[in-house]
Every structure is written in C-alpha cells, then in structure tokens.
Amino acid sequence: VLSLFEEENIKPSKLTYHLVLSGHLRNRDLAKARACLDQMQDAGFPMDGDTHAVIAKAYRSLGEDATVKSGALNALPTFGNGPATHLLNSLIQLALDSEDYRSVLRYLRYLDERYIGDAYDVVGAATIPVGGEDRFILPKAPLTLTPDAATFTILIDHFSNRQRIPLALKMVQNAISSGVQPDQPLAAAVVRAYCTARDLDSALSVVAAMTCDSRTALRILESLGLKQVQHST
C-alpha cells in the first residue's frame, strides 16, 4: 500500500501509516508491522498514544489465538520498550478477561519485578495449587520491560474489582515509586481503588502526589464526576 503512495508521489499521512499498521497486525504479519513503524518514524511521524492504541486494539481484536500470542511475545524485543509494553498490556488484559491466569503470570515475567513482583506473587499463589508445580518454574523472560501507566491501570482495576484492596493500593504505591507519568485512566483507577476502600481523602492525596499539584489533582477528580471533593488552598 505504501509503495502505491510512493509511485503516485503522494506523501502518506500518519493516519495512513496507522491503517497499514493495523492491517499488518490483524494479518499476523509482525515483520511488516515493524517495517511500517520504521517507515512511519523515518517519514517524521514519531510513535504516540494513538499509535500505541492502534497496536493494542489490533491485538485485542485477535482474541485467543495462541499463535498470535506466541508470535507477539517473540516480537517484543523488536518493538522497543514503549510499544512493547503497550503490546504486553494488551496481552495481559486479554488473559485477565478470559481468567487465563497462567498466561498472566507468563506476561508479568516480562515486567520489572520491583514494581510488579507483588502482583506476580499473588496471582501465582492463587493460580498454582498447593503441592502443585512451582510457579517460579516459568522461564525467565528474555527482556525486562518498564510498566507504564496503562499497566498499573489494568492491575489496579483488576484487583479492585476482585476486592483485593490492599494489593490494589500497593499497585498505586508502586506506580508512584516507578515515576510513571500519570494519565486520566490511571487517576481514575486510583480513585476507584480508594473509593472502594472508602478513603476519598487518600484518593485526592495520591493523585496530587502523582501530578505534583493538588489543584491539578482536584480537576482530575472533578472530571471523573467527583464534584464534592473539598480541599484547602
């Protein structure tokens, strides 16, 4: 497709690259997807949140295809830390949605243990029966990725929804410790976790710490529909 643009001397837009990228991913052609990303960046279009969303959406639409999931893991080292983490987040969410916790464990092995180790321990303890195989028998991942805001959002929401509030709040603290750049979905997950714990004051404090600005934190909380939050200035 991109060659046709070149033949007609037409410069593709970023949307064009995203459409081609999505097509390659849906066709399970990771080599061409990687090449498309390279071409897009060479053309002066850096990867951004929209690019990562295209990758995530394409992988979620592929569902439970074992070949695709295996191919995605093998391709992680070729995507670079940011896109690779987004791709891994999609796989984690797919596995959680289908309650495939063995796959969740496998995917969590790719993430920095300093921030994800607690989640790995709890999921592993709940997945491997007592007296069964050692959960640490899983092979070490070939690379270590840094969890991003979406990673923590997925895990915080998962544990909150299952009433594992202490672990959800531990993931909040790990997100802060990691220095991750917070976004509105992560802020919303933090608020949901603390509201489930009936601690709205802490929700404001934590979001303020993540944004380093209590006024910004208040605006985030209000944008999520929490209009009655009080704070001092």
Accessible surface in RSA format (square Angstrom, percent):
REM  Atomic radii and reference values for relative SASA: ProtOr
REM  Chains: A
REM  Algorithm: Lee & Richards
REM  Probe-radius: 1.40
REM  Slices: 20
REM RES _ NUM      All-atoms   Total-Side   Main-Chain    Non-polar    All polar
REM                ABS   REL    ABS   REL    ABS   REL    ABS   REL    ABS   REL
RES VAL A   1   112.77  74.2  78.53  71.1  34.24  82.5  78.69  68.4  34.07  92.4
RES LEU A   2    23.24  12.9  17.45  12.5   5.79  14.6  17.71  12.4   5.53  14.9
RES SER A   3    65.38  55.2  59.02  78.8   6.36  14.6  42.67  90.9  22.70  31.8
RES LEU A   4   106.17  59.1 105.67  75.6   0.50   1.3 105.94  74.4   0.23   0.6
RES PHE A   5    54.80  27.4  52.58  32.6   2.23   5.8  54.75  33.2   0.05   0.2
RES GLU A   6   139.92  80.3 120.86  91.4  19.06  45.4  47.64  92.1  92.28  75.3
RES GLU A   7   131.82  75.7  94.04  71.1  37.79  90.0  45.21  87.5  86.61  70.7
RES GLU A   8   121.28  69.6 102.67  77.7  18.60  44.3  28.99  56.1  92.28  75.3
RES ASN A   9   142.82  98.5 118.56 114.6  24.27  58.4  28.76  69.2 114.07 110.3
RES ILE A  10    96.62  55.0  88.90  66.2   7.72  18.6  92.92  66.9   3.70  10.0
RES LYS A  11   152.23  74.3 125.14  76.8  27.09  64.5  80.84  72.8  71.39  76.0
RES PRO A  12    18.55  13.5  17.41  15.9   1.14   4.1  17.63  14.6   0.92   5.7
RES SER A  13    56.32  47.6  50.88  67.9   5.43  12.5  46.65  99.3   9.67  13.5
RES LYS A  14    42.84  20.9  40.69  25.0   2.14   5.1  33.71  30.3   9.13   9.7
RES LEU A  15   117.73  65.6 112.12  80.2   5.62  14.1 114.66  80.5   3.08   8.3
RES THR A  16    20.43  14.5  19.19  19.5   1.24   3.0   7.68  10.3  12.75  19.3
RES TYR A  17    13.63   6.4  13.46   7.7   0.17   0.4   0.30   0.2  13.33  16.4
RES HIS A  18    16.66   9.1  15.95  11.1   0.71   1.8   6.31   6.5  10.36  12.1
RES LEU A  19   116.44  64.8 106.75  76.4   9.69  24.4 107.16  75.3   9.28  25.0
RES VAL A  20    16.92  11.1  10.30   9.3   6.62  16.0  16.39  14.2   0.54   1.5
RES LEU A  21     1.14   0.6   1.14   0.8   0.00   0.0   1.14   0.8   0.00   0.0
RES SER A  22    21.72  18.4  21.72  29.0   0.00   0.0  11.19  23.8  10.53  14.8
RES GLY A  23    28.92  35.7   0.00   N/A  28.92  35.7  28.26  77.5   0.66   1.5
RES HIS A  24    41.24  22.5  40.96  28.5   0.28   0.7  24.97  25.7  16.27  18.9
RES LEU A  25     0.64   0.4   0.00   0.0   0.64   1.6   0.00   0.0   0.64   1.7
RES ARG A  26    96.38  40.5  89.41  45.6   6.98  16.6  38.38  52.5  58.00  35.2
RES ASN A  27   112.89  77.8  89.48  86.5  23.41  56.4  20.38  49.1  92.51  89.4
RES ARG A  28   120.68  50.7  94.99  48.4  25.69  61.2  43.07  58.9  77.61  47.0
RES ASP A  29    43.81  30.7  39.03  38.8   4.78  11.3  14.99  35.3  28.82  28.7
RES LEU A  30    32.60  18.2  28.28  20.2   4.33  10.9  28.48  20.0   4.12  11.1
RES ALA A  31    79.66  73.2  60.58  93.5  19.08  43.4  70.53  99.3   9.13  24.2
RES LYS A  32   115.53  56.4 113.42  69.6   2.11   5.0  59.34  53.4  56.19  59.9
RES ALA A  33     0.00   0.0   0.00   0.0   0.00   0.0   0.00   0.0   0.00   0.0
RES ARG A  34    44.79  18.8  44.79  22.8   0.00   0.0  29.74  40.6  15.05   9.1
RES ALA A  35    47.49  43.7  43.15  66.6   4.34   9.9  47.08  66.3   0.42   1.1
RES CYS A  36     1.91   1.4   1.72   1.9   0.19   0.5   1.31   3.3   0.60   0.7
RES LEU A  37     0.63   0.4   0.56   0.4   0.07   0.2   0.63   0.4   0.00   0.0
RES ASP A  38    62.84  44.0  60.83  60.5   2.02   4.8  22.67  53.3  40.18  40.1
RES GLN A  39    85.30  47.7  81.73  59.7   3.57   8.5  28.49  60.6  56.81  43.1
RES MET A  40     1.39   0.7   1.39   0.9   0.00   0.0   0.05   0.0   1.35   1.8
RES GLN A  41    70.43  39.4  53.97  39.4  16.46  39.2  17.86  38.0  52.57  39.9
RES ASP A  42   126.48  88.6  89.51  89.1  36.98  87.4  32.70  77.0  93.78  93.5
RES ALA A  43    34.02  31.3  10.71  16.5  23.32  53.0  24.28  34.2   9.74  25.8
RES GLY A  44    56.58  69.8   0.00   N/A  56.58  69.8  34.61  95.0  21.97  49.2
RES PHE A  45    46.90  23.5  46.78  29.0   0.12   0.3  46.90  28.4   0.00   0.0
RES PRO A  46    90.69  66.1  88.26  80.5   2.43   8.8  90.37  74.6   0.33   2.0
RES MET A  47    46.41  24.0  23.77  15.7  22.64  53.9  23.77  20.2  22.64  30.0
RES ASP A  48    56.21  39.4  48.27  48.0   7.94  18.8  35.83  84.3  20.38  20.3
RES GLY A  49    52.85  65.2   0.00   N/A  52.85  65.2  36.52 100.2  16.32  36.6
RES ASP A  50    94.65  66.3  91.39  91.0   3.25   7.7  14.32  33.7  80.33  80.1
RES THR A  51     0.00   0.0   0.00   0.0   0.00   0.0   0.00   0.0   0.00   0.0
RES HIS A  52    25.95  14.2  25.32  17.6   0.63   1.6   9.35   9.6  16.60  19.3
RES ALA A  53    56.86  52.3  47.10  72.7   9.76  22.2  54.22  76.4   2.64   7.0
RES VAL A  54    30.66  20.2  26.20  23.7   4.46  10.8  29.86  25.9   0.80   2.2
RES ILE A  55     0.00   0.0   0.00   0.0   0.00   0.0   0.00   0.0   0.00   0.0
RES ALA A  56    25.53  23.5  25.53  39.4   0.00   0.0  25.53  36.0   0.00   0.0
RES LYS A  57   144.53  70.5 138.89  85.2   5.65  13.4  86.42  77.8  58.11  61.9
RES ALA A  58     0.49   0.5   0.04   0.1   0.45   1.0   0.17   0.2   0.32   0.8
RES TYR A  59     3.14   1.5   2.32   1.3   0.82   2.1   0.97   0.7   2.17   2.7
RES ARG A  60    99.18  41.6  88.10  44.9  11.08  26.4  33.34  45.6  65.84  39.9
RES SER A  61    63.77  53.9  22.12  29.5  41.65  95.9  33.62  71.6  30.15  42.2
RES LEU A  62    24.55  13.7  11.55   8.3  12.99  32.7  14.54  10.2  10.01  26.9
RES GLY A  63    24.76  30.5   0.00   N/A  24.76  30.5  23.12  63.4   1.64   3.7
RES GLU A  64    96.86  55.6  73.06  55.3  23.81  56.7  60.13 116.3  36.73  30.0
RES ASP A  65    42.38  29.7  30.86  30.7  11.52  27.2  16.75  39.4  25.63  25.6
RES ALA A  66    72.91  67.0  64.16  99.0   8.75  19.9  65.06  91.6   7.85  20.8
RES THR A  67   107.05  76.1  98.94 100.3   8.11  19.3  67.74  91.0  39.32  59.4
RES VAL A  68    11.65   7.7   5.81   5.3   5.84  14.1  11.28   9.8   0.37   1.0
RES LYS A  69    28.84  14.1  28.82  17.7   0.01   0.0  14.52  13.1  14.31  15.2
RES SER A  70    45.74  38.6  44.86  59.9   0.88   2.0  20.95  44.6  24.79  34.7
RES GLY A  71    22.57  27.8   0.00   N/A  22.57  27.8  20.97  57.6   1.60   3.6
RES ALA A  72     0.00   0.0   0.00   0.0   0.00   0.0   0.00   0.0   0.00   0.0
RES LEU A  73     3.18   1.8   1.91   1.4   1.26   3.2   2.01   1.4   1.16   3.1
RES ASN A  74   113.95  78.6  91.56  88.5  22.39  53.9  30.73  74.0  83.22  80.4
RES ALA A  75    11.10  10.2   7.44  11.5   3.66   8.3  11.10  15.6   0.00   0.0
RES LEU A  76     0.46   0.3   0.00   0.0   0.46   1.1   0.00   0.0   0.46   1.2
RES PRO A  77    74.49  54.3  47.04  42.9  27.45  99.8  49.17  40.6  25.32 157.3
RES THR A  78    76.32  54.3  59.14  60.0  17.18  40.9  64.27  86.3  12.05  18.2
RES PHE A  79     2.09   1.0   0.37   0.2   1.72   4.5   0.37   0.2   1.72   4.9
RES GLY A  80    39.44  48.6   0.00   N/A  39.44  48.6  37.55 103.0   1.90   4.3
RES ASN A  81    75.97  52.4  63.75  61.6  12.22  29.4  35.18  84.7  40.79  39.4
RES GLY A  82    32.62  40.2   0.00   N/A  32.62  40.2  26.34  72.3   6.28  14.1
RES PRO A  83     8.74   6.4   8.74   8.0   0.00   0.0   8.74   7.2   0.00   0.0
RES ALA A  84     0.22   0.2   0.22   0.3   0.00   0.0   0.22   0.3   0.00   0.0
RES THR A  85     1.74   1.2   1.74   1.8   0.00   0.0   1.74   2.3   0.00   0.0
RES HIS A  86    44.97  24.6  44.06  30.6   0.91   2.3  23.11  23.8  21.87  25.4
RES LEU A  87     0.00   0.0   0.00   0.0   0.00   0.0   0.00   0.0   0.00   0.0
RES LEU A  88     0.00   0.0   0.00   0.0   0.00   0.0   0.00   0.0   0.00   0.0
RES ASN A  89     7.12   4.9   6.93   6.7   0.19   0.5   7.00  16.8   0.11   0.1
RES SER A  90     4.41   3.7   0.91   1.2   3.50   8.1   3.36   7.2   1.04   1.5
RES LEU A  91     0.78   0.4   0.56   0.4   0.22   0.6   0.56   0.4   0.22   0.6
RES ILE A  92     0.95   0.5   0.95   0.7   0.00   0.0   0.95   0.7   0.00   0.0
RES GLN A  93    48.41  27.1  48.41  35.4   0.00   0.0  13.71  29.2  34.71  26.3
RES LEU A  94    17.29   9.6  16.56  11.8   0.73   1.8  16.56  11.6   0.73   2.0
RES ALA A  95     4.45   4.1   1.44   2.2   3.01   6.9   4.45   6.3   0.00   0.0
RES LEU A  96     5.73   3.2   3.83   2.7   1.90   4.8   4.10   2.9   1.62   4.4
RES ASP A  97    84.82  59.4  50.10  49.9  34.72  82.1  31.89  75.0  52.93  52.8
RES SER A  98    55.36  46.8  24.16  32.2  31.20  71.9  34.40  73.3  20.95  29.4
RES GLU A  99   113.45  65.1  96.43  73.0  17.02  40.5  19.31  37.4  94.13  76.9
RES ASP A 100    44.98  31.5  38.51  38.3   6.47  15.3  18.16  42.7  26.82  26.7
RES TYR A 101    58.12  27.1  54.74  31.1   3.38   8.8  47.85  36.0  10.26  12.7
RES ARG A 102   116.24  48.8 112.36  57.3   3.88   9.2  58.40  79.8  57.85  35.1
RES SER A 103    21.38  18.1  19.04  25.4   2.34   5.4   2.20   4.7  19.18  26.9
RES VAL A 104     0.18   0.1   0.18   0.2   0.00   0.0   0.18   0.2   0.00   0.0
RES LEU A 105     1.94   1.1   1.94   1.4   0.00   0.0   1.94   1.4   0.00   0.0
RES ARG A 106   110.58  46.4 109.84  56.0   0.74   1.8  25.92  35.4  84.67  51.3
RES TYR A 107     3.04   1.4   3.04   1.7   0.00   0.0   0.20   0.2   2.83   3.5
RES LEU A 108     3.51   2.0   0.00   0.0   3.51   8.8   0.00   0.0   3.51   9.5
RES ARG A 109    68.64  28.8  49.79  25.4  18.84  44.9  13.04  17.8  55.59  33.7
RES TYR A 110    18.28   8.5  18.28  10.4   0.00   0.0   3.50   2.6  14.78  18.2
RES LEU A 111     5.85   3.3   0.00   0.0   5.85  14.7   0.00   0.0   5.85  15.7
RES ASP A 112    19.30  13.5  19.24  19.2   0.06   0.1   1.46   3.4  17.84  17.8
RES GLU A 113   139.61  80.2 129.25  97.8  10.37  24.7  45.87  88.7  93.74  76.5
RES ARG A 114   173.71  72.9 144.17  73.5  29.53  70.3  76.26 104.2  97.45  59.1
RES TYR A 115    30.70  14.3  30.70  17.5   0.00   0.0  11.97   9.0  18.73  23.1
RES ILE A 116     1.61   0.9   1.61   1.2   0.00   0.0   1.61   1.2   0.00   0.0
RES GLY A 117    12.54  15.5   0.00   N/A  12.54  15.5  12.41  34.0   0.14   0.3
RES ASP A 118    48.83  34.2  44.97  44.8   3.86   9.1   5.53  13.0  43.30  43.2
RES ALA A 119     0.00   0.0   0.00   0.0   0.00   0.0   0.00   0.0   0.00   0.0
RES TYR A 120    14.89   7.0  14.89   8.5   0.00   0.0  14.89  11.2   0.00   0.0
RES ASP A 121    63.36  44.4  62.60  62.3   0.76   1.8  17.68  41.6  45.68  45.6
RES VAL A 122    37.46  24.7  33.67  30.5   3.79   9.1  36.63  31.8   0.84   2.3
RES VAL A 123     9.31   6.1   6.26   5.7   3.05   7.4   9.30   8.1   0.01   0.0
RES GLY A 124     0.00   0.0   0.00   N/A   0.00   0.0   0.00   0.0   0.00   0.0
RES ALA A 125    72.08  66.3  46.64  72.0  25.44  57.9  53.25  75.0  18.83  49.9
RES ALA A 126    84.65  77.8  42.25  65.2  42.41  96.5  52.85  74.4  31.81  84.3
RES THR A 127    28.68  20.4   9.19   9.3  19.49  46.5  13.14  17.7  15.54  23.5
RES ILE A 128    22.40  12.7  13.03   9.7   9.37  22.6  13.24   9.5   9.16  24.9
RES PRO A 129    87.33  63.6  72.03  65.7  15.30  55.6  84.26  69.6   3.06  19.0
RES VAL A 130   160.94 105.9 128.69 116.5  32.26  77.7 135.47 117.7  25.48  69.1
RES GLY A 131    84.19 103.8   0.00   N/A  84.19 103.8  41.64 114.3  42.55  95.3
RES GLY A 132    40.54  50.0   0.00   N/A  40.54  50.0  20.25  55.6  20.29  45.4
RES GLU A 133    89.64  51.5  70.95  53.7  18.69  44.5  35.35  68.4  54.29  44.3
RES ASP A 134    89.12  62.4  75.59  75.2  13.53  32.0  37.91  89.2  51.21  51.1
RES ARG A 135    49.78  20.9  46.18  23.5   3.60   8.6   8.47  11.6  41.31  25.0
RES PHE A 136   105.91  53.0  88.54  54.8  17.37  45.2  89.09  54.0  16.82  48.1
RES ILE A 137   119.08  67.8  96.14  71.6  22.94  55.3 104.41  75.2  14.66  39.8
RES LEU A 138    44.91  25.0  41.06  29.4   3.86   9.7  41.52  29.2   3.39   9.1
RES PRO A 139   107.09  78.1  92.08  83.9  15.02  54.6 102.39  84.5   4.70  29.2
RES LYS A 140   171.22  83.5 147.26  90.4  23.96  57.1 104.83  94.4  66.39  70.7
RES ALA A 141    13.45  12.4   1.64   2.5  11.82  26.9   4.99   7.0   8.46  22.4
RES PRO A 142   102.05  74.4  58.72  53.5  43.33 157.5  71.82  59.3  30.23 187.9
RES LEU A 143    43.26  24.1  33.52  24.0   9.74  24.5  42.98  30.2   0.28   0.8
RES THR A 144    86.88  61.8  59.46  60.3  27.42  65.3  35.95  48.3  50.92  77.0
RES LEU A 145     3.01   1.7   2.62   1.9   0.39   1.0   3.01   2.1   0.00   0.0
RES THR A 146    69.61  49.5  67.51  68.4   2.10   5.0  37.52  50.4  32.09  48.5
RES PRO A 147     3.11   2.3   0.00   0.0   3.11  11.3   0.00   0.0   3.11  19.3
RES ASP A 148    31.31  21.9  30.34  30.2   0.97   2.3  29.17  68.7   2.14   2.1
RES ALA A 149     9.06   8.3   8.43  13.0   0.63   1.4   8.43  11.9   0.63   1.7
RES ALA A 150    36.89  33.9  32.09  49.5   4.80  10.9  35.89  50.5   1.00   2.6
RES THR A 151     0.94   0.7   0.67   0.7   0.27   0.6   0.84   1.1   0.10   0.2
RES PHE A 152     0.00   0.0   0.00   0.0   0.00   0.0   0.00   0.0   0.00   0.0
RES THR A 153    17.24  12.3  17.24  17.5   0.00   0.0  16.93  22.7   0.31   0.5
RES ILE A 154    24.24  13.8  18.93  14.1   5.31  12.8  22.30  16.1   1.95   5.3
RES LEU A 155     1.16   0.6   1.16   0.8   0.00   0.0   1.16   0.8   0.00   0.0
RES ILE A 156     0.00   0.0   0.00   0.0   0.00   0.0   0.00   0.0   0.00   0.0
RES ASP A 157    30.78  21.6  30.73  30.6   0.06   0.1  14.43  34.0  16.36  16.3
RES HIS A 158    16.67   9.1  12.18   8.5   4.49  11.5   7.25   7.5   9.41  11.0
RES PHE A 159     5.86   2.9   5.86   3.6   0.00   0.0   5.86   3.5   0.00   0.0
RES SER A 160     6.17   5.2   4.24   5.7   1.93   4.4   4.48   9.5   1.68   2.4
RES ASN A 161   110.08  75.9  80.28  77.6  29.80  71.8  20.76  50.0  89.33  86.3
RES ARG A 162   105.33  44.2  86.56  44.1  18.77  44.7  46.62  63.7  58.71  35.6
RES GLN A 163   124.97  69.9 107.00  78.2  17.97  42.8  53.15 113.1  71.82  54.5
RES ARG A 164   106.22  44.6 105.24  53.6   0.98   2.3  28.63  39.1  77.59  47.0
RES ILE A 165    25.24  14.4  25.24  18.8   0.00   0.0  25.24  18.2   0.00   0.0
RES PRO A 166   109.41  79.7  97.29  88.7  12.12  44.1 103.46  85.4   5.95  37.0
RES LEU A 167    16.65   9.3  12.72   9.1   3.93   9.9  15.35  10.8   1.29   3.5
RES ALA A 168     0.00   0.0   0.00   0.0   0.00   0.0   0.00   0.0   0.00   0.0
RES LEU A 169    39.54  22.0  39.54  28.3   0.00   0.0  39.54  27.8   0.00   0.0
RES LYS A 170    87.23  42.6  84.70  52.0   2.53   6.0  67.17  60.5  20.06  21.4
RES MET A 171     0.00   0.0   0.00   0.0   0.00   0.0   0.00   0.0   0.00   0.0
RES VAL A 172     0.00   0.0   0.00   0.0   0.00   0.0   0.00   0.0   0.00   0.0
RES GLN A 173    81.38  45.5  80.88  59.1   0.50   1.2  35.96  76.6  45.41  34.4
RES ASN A 174     7.68   5.3   7.66   7.4   0.02   0.1   0.02   0.1   7.66   7.4
RES ALA A 175     0.14   0.1   0.00   0.0   0.14   0.3   0.00   0.0   0.14   0.4
RES ILE A 176    60.17  34.2  44.18  32.9  15.99  38.5  49.56  35.7  10.60  28.8
RES SER A 177    83.61  70.7  50.01  66.7  33.61  77.4  31.35  66.8  52.26  73.2
RES SER A 178    28.09  23.7   1.26   1.7  26.83  61.8   1.43   3.0  26.66  37.4
RES GLY A 179    62.89  77.6   0.00   N/A  62.89  77.6  34.53  94.8  28.36  63.5
RES VAL A 180    28.18  18.5  10.24   9.3  17.94  43.2  19.07  16.6   9.12  24.7
RES GLN A 181   147.40  82.4 137.75 100.7   9.66  23.0  60.83 129.5  86.57  65.7
RES PRO A 182    25.29  18.4  11.32  10.3  13.97  50.8  11.41   9.4  13.88  86.3
RES ASP A 183    63.25  44.3  53.04  52.8  10.20  24.1  37.59  88.5  25.66  25.6
RES GLN A 184    90.77  50.8  83.74  61.2   7.04  16.8  25.45  54.2  65.32  49.5
RES PRO A 185    76.77  56.0  70.05  63.9   6.73  24.4  76.77  63.4   0.00   0.0
RES LEU A 186     0.00   0.0   0.00   0.0   0.00   0.0   0.00   0.0   0.00   0.0
RES ALA A 187     1.77   1.6   1.73   2.7   0.04   0.1   1.77   2.5   0.00   0.0
RES ALA A 188    11.03  10.1  10.37  16.0   0.66   1.5  10.68  15.0   0.35   0.9
RES ALA A 189     0.00   0.0   0.00   0.0   0.00   0.0   0.00   0.0   0.00   0.0
RES VAL A 190     0.00   0.0   0.00   0.0   0.00   0.0   0.00   0.0   0.00   0.0
RES VAL A 191     8.18   5.4   8.18   7.4   0.00   0.0   8.18   7.1   0.00   0.0
RES ARG A 192   111.91  47.0 108.13  55.1   3.79   9.0  66.04  90.2  45.88  27.8
RES ALA A 193     0.00   0.0   0.00   0.0   0.00   0.0   0.00   0.0   0.00   0.0
RES TYR A 194    15.11   7.1  15.11   8.6   0.00   0.0   6.22   4.7   8.89  11.0
RES CYS A 195    53.29  40.3  38.10  42.5  15.19  35.7  26.69  67.6  26.60  28.7
RES THR A 196    55.48  39.5  29.16  29.6  26.32  62.7  20.36  27.3  35.12  53.1
RES ALA A 197    38.58  35.5  11.36  17.5  27.21  61.9  19.26  27.1  19.32  51.2
RES ARG A 198   223.36  93.8 186.87  95.3  36.49  86.9  70.16  95.9 153.20  92.9
RES ASP A 199    51.01  35.7  47.25  47.0   3.76   8.9  15.01  35.3  36.00  35.9
RES LEU A 200    68.18  38.0  61.50  44.0   6.68  16.8  61.50  43.2   6.68  18.0
RES ASP A 201   118.78  83.2 113.70 113.2   5.09  12.0  33.28  78.3  85.51  85.3
RES SER A 202    31.97  27.0  29.30  39.1   2.67   6.2   7.01  14.9  24.96  35.0
RES ALA A 203     0.00   0.0   0.00   0.0   0.00   0.0   0.00   0.0   0.00   0.0
RES LEU A 204    23.14  12.9  23.14  16.6   0.00   0.0  23.14  16.2   0.00   0.0
RES SER A 205    70.22  59.3  59.69  79.7  10.54  24.3  35.02  74.6  35.20  49.3
RES VAL A 206    14.32   9.4  12.99  11.8   1.33   3.2  14.32  12.4   0.00   0.0
RES VAL A 207     0.97   0.6   0.97   0.9   0.00   0.0   0.97   0.8   0.00   0.0
RES ALA A 208    17.95  16.5  16.06  24.8   1.89   4.3  16.34  23.0   1.61   4.3
RES ALA A 209    58.11  53.4  34.57  53.3  23.54  53.6  45.89  64.6  12.22  32.4
RES MET A 210    21.34  11.1   3.54   2.3  17.80  42.4   8.92   7.6  12.43  16.5
RES THR A 211    33.39  23.7  10.23  10.4  23.16  55.2  15.47  20.8  17.92  27.1
RES CYS A 212   117.38  88.8  80.48  89.8  36.89  86.7  39.26  99.5  78.12  84.2
RES ASP A 213    59.51  41.7  51.86  51.6   7.65  18.1  21.09  49.6  38.43  38.3
RES SER A 214    54.72  46.2  48.16  64.3   6.55  15.1  26.36  56.1  28.36  39.7
RES ARG A 215   134.55  56.5 133.22  67.9   1.32   3.1  41.93  57.3  92.62  56.1
RES THR A 216    36.83  26.2  36.83  37.3   0.00   0.0  28.77  38.6   8.06  12.2
RES ALA A 217     0.00   0.0   0.00   0.0   0.00   0.0   0.00   0.0   0.00   0.0
RES LEU A 218    21.76  12.1  21.76  15.6   0.00   0.0  21.76  15.3   0.00   0.0
RES ARG A 219   141.87  59.6 136.92  69.8   4.95  11.8  67.42  92.1  74.45  45.1
RES ILE A 220    30.15  17.2  28.20  21.0   1.95   4.7  29.97  21.6   0.18   0.5
RES LEU A 221     0.00   0.0   0.00   0.0   0.00   0.0   0.00   0.0   0.00   0.0
RES GLU A 222    55.90  32.1  55.23  41.8   0.67   1.6   7.86  15.2  48.04  39.2
RES SER A 223    68.20  57.6  30.62  40.9  37.58  86.6  40.87  87.0  27.33  38.3
RES LEU A 224    57.15  31.8  24.29  17.4  32.85  82.6  30.22  21.2  26.92  72.5
RES GLY A 225    50.01  61.7   0.00   N/A  50.01  61.7  26.85  73.7  23.16  51.9
RES LEU A 226    49.75  27.7  46.13  33.0   3.62   9.1  49.75  34.9   0.00   0.0
RES LYS A 227   133.63  65.2 115.27  70.7  18.36  43.7  75.65  68.1  57.98  61.8
RES GLN A 228   148.44  83.0 136.69  99.9  11.74  28.0  64.95 138.3  83.48  63.3
RES VAL A 229    16.75  11.0   6.00   5.4  10.75  25.9   9.08   7.9   7.67  20.8
RES GLN A 230   148.47  83.0 129.19  94.4  19.28  45.9  59.58 126.8  88.89  67.4
RES HIS A 231    61.58  33.7  27.14  18.9  34.44  88.1  25.32  26.1  36.27  42.2
RES SER A 232   104.58  88.4  80.08 106.9  24.50  56.4  50.96 108.5  53.62  75.1
RES THR A 233   129.46  92.1  51.51  52.2  77.94 185.8  55.12  74.0  74.34 112.4
END  Absolute sums over single chains surface
CHAIN  1 A    11929.2       9426.1       2503.1       6566.8       5362.4
END  Absolute sums over all chains
TOTAL         11929.2       9426.1       2503.1       6566.8       5362.4
